[in-house]
Every structure is written in C-alpha cells, then in structure tokens.
Amino acid sequence: MIKYLTPIILLIISNVFMTFAWYGHLRHKNCALWLVIIVSWLIAFFEYCFQVPANRFGHEVYNVVQLKTIQEVITLIIFSLFSVLYLREQFRWNYLIGFVFIVLAVFFIFKK
C-alpha cells in the first residue's frame, strides 16, 4: 500500500511548490520581474526535489500515463485551493463541471 501512496504524497508536495513558483507572485505584482523569476526558480528547485522521486517511485507501480493523470488531478485540486485561499479568486460552477469531465477521463485511463 505504501508503494502506491508514496508517489501520490510526493506529487502533492511537489505541486504545492510548483503552484507557488508559478502563481504565487501574482499576489505580489509590485515586485520586480527579475526578482520574481529568481524566487520562482528557487521554489521550483524544491518542486523538482519531490517531482523526480515521485515519478521514479511511481513508475514502479503506475505506468507513465497513469502517473501523468494522477499529477494533473493533484494539480487541479491544489491549484483550485490555492486560487481560492491564497489569491482569493472565486471558484465558479463551470470549473467544477470541467473537473467532473477530467475525473471521467481518469476513470477511463485507469480502467482495465
């Protein structure tokens, strides 16, 4: 069981770093762009420290398409929480409908 959960936990951590690296600066638009780029790269380093092992360990129990699908679903969940809680943007009904279609895609990708 732990070998199935380890890559998922690592992907969650990785996505938190990735989301802050890619979008965290939007709350600090008064900072110089060059500084934002450097800070984002530093944050992205930690993202890779979790992403690479997640894929390495994950490929032992999931195929590449399944790994990518898991990662995308995690990204949508983390990003949704981030946009609402950190950036204070509204979550709309049409986003939810779009996510439902993505969950359907997950169903078909994991179907034997």
C-alpha positions as CSV (number, residue, x, y, z in Angstrom):
1,M,0.0,0.0,0.0
2,I,2.8,2.4,0.9
3,K,4.4,2.0,-2.5
4,Y,1.1,3.2,-4.1
5,L,0.8,6.2,-1.7
6,T,4.4,7.4,-1.7
7,P,4.4,8.8,-5.2
8,I,1.0,10.5,-4.6
9,I,2.2,12.1,-1.4
10,L,5.4,13.3,-3.2
11,L,3.3,14.6,-6.1
12,I,1.1,16.6,-3.7
13,I,4.1,18.2,-2.0
14,S,5.7,18.9,-5.4
15,N,2.5,20.5,-6.7
16,V,2.3,22.8,-3.7
17,F,5.8,24.1,-4.5
18,M,5.0,24.3,-8.3
19,T,1.8,26.3,-7.7
20,F,3.6,28.8,-5.5
21,A,6.5,29.0,-8.0
22,W,4.2,29.6,-11.0
23,Y,1.4,31.7,-9.5
24,G,2.4,32.9,-6.0
25,H,3.9,36.1,-7.5
26,L,0.5,37.2,-8.7
27,R,-0.2,38.4,-5.2
28,H,3.0,40.5,-5.3
29,K,2.7,42.4,-8.5
30,N,4.8,45.3,-7.1
31,C,7.9,43.2,-7.0
32,A,10.4,43.5,-9.8
33,L,10.0,40.8,-12.5
34,W,13.7,39.7,-12.3
35,L,13.3,39.1,-8.6
36,V,10.1,37.2,-9.1
37,I,11.8,35.0,-11.7
38,I,14.7,34.2,-9.3
39,V,12.4,33.4,-6.4
40,S,10.2,31.2,-8.6
41,W,13.3,29.3,-9.8
42,L,14.4,28.7,-6.2
43,I,10.9,27.4,-5.3
44,A,10.8,25.3,-8.4
45,F,14.1,23.6,-7.3
46,F,12.2,22.1,-4.3
47,E,9.4,21.1,-6.6
48,Y,11.8,19.0,-8.6
49,C,13.2,17.5,-5.5
50,F,9.8,15.9,-4.9
51,Q,8.6,15.5,-8.5
52,V,11.6,13.4,-9.7
53,P,11.4,10.9,-6.9
54,A,7.6,10.8,-7.2
55,N,7.9,9.8,-10.9
56,R,10.8,7.4,-10.2
57,F,9.0,5.6,-7.3
58,G,5.6,5.9,-9.1
59,H,6.8,4.3,-12.3
60,E,7.3,1.1,-10.2
61,V,3.5,0.8,-9.6
62,Y,1.9,3.0,-12.3
63,N,2.5,3.4,-16.0
64,V,3.5,6.9,-17.3
65,V,0.1,7.8,-18.5
66,Q,-1.4,6.9,-15.1
67,L,1.4,8.9,-13.3
68,K,0.7,12.0,-15.5
69,T,-3.1,11.7,-14.9
70,I,-2.6,11.5,-11.2
71,Q,-0.3,14.5,-11.3
72,E,-2.8,16.5,-13.3
73,V,-5.7,15.8,-10.9
74,I,-3.5,16.7,-8.0
75,T,-2.5,19.9,-9.8
76,L,-6.2,20.9,-10.3
77,I,-7.0,20.2,-6.7
78,I,-4.0,22.1,-5.3
79,F,-4.5,25.0,-7.8
80,S,-8.2,25.3,-7.0
81,L,-7.5,25.5,-3.3
82,F,-4.6,27.9,-4.0
83,S,-6.6,30.2,-6.2
84,V,-9.4,30.5,-3.7
85,L,-7.5,30.6,-0.4
86,Y,-4.3,32.4,-1.5
87,L,-5.3,34.5,-4.5
88,R,-8.8,35.0,-3.2
89,E,-10.4,34.2,-6.6
90,Q,-13.9,32.9,-7.0
91,F,-14.4,29.2,-7.8
92,R,-17.2,29.0,-10.4
93,W,-19.7,26.3,-11.3
94,N,-18.2,25.8,-14.8
95,Y,-14.8,25.0,-13.2
96,L,-16.5,22.2,-11.3
97,I,-18.2,20.8,-14.4
98,G,-14.8,20.9,-16.2
99,F,-13.2,19.0,-13.3
100,V,-16.0,16.4,-13.5
101,F,-15.1,15.7,-17.1
102,I,-11.4,15.3,-16.1
103,V,-12.5,12.8,-13.4
104,L,-14.3,10.9,-16.1
105,A,-11.0,10.9,-18.1
106,V,-9.3,9.5,-15.0
107,F,-11.8,6.7,-14.9
108,F,-11.1,5.7,-18.5
109,I,-7.4,5.9,-18.1
110,F,-7.3,3.6,-15.1
111,K,-10.0,1.2,-16.5
112,K,-8.5,-2.2,-17.3
